[in-house]
Amino acid sequence: MAEYQVGRWRAWHHHMAPVMIATMFLDKERMAHRETAELLSCRDLVEIMRHRQASTAAPSHGIRPSNAI
């Protein structure tokens, strides 16, 4: 953030609002999984979200998701 430059105060707020929301989400997930995973990385959280999304998704009727291999 030392070199982050914005032209106006409003631009800084438009950048920092989603950053703070993302940080809050990561902290919340780390707290929720602290019993099973002491050191939970951001990559681990992405995998958790993918797993949750796959388990709650509606049947695709033969259509594969774009990230499927």
Summary of the structure (lengths in Angstrom):
residues: 69
radius of gyration: 17.3
end to end distance: 36.5
largest distance: 49.4
contacts: 106
relative contact order: 0.07
helix: 57%
strand: 0%
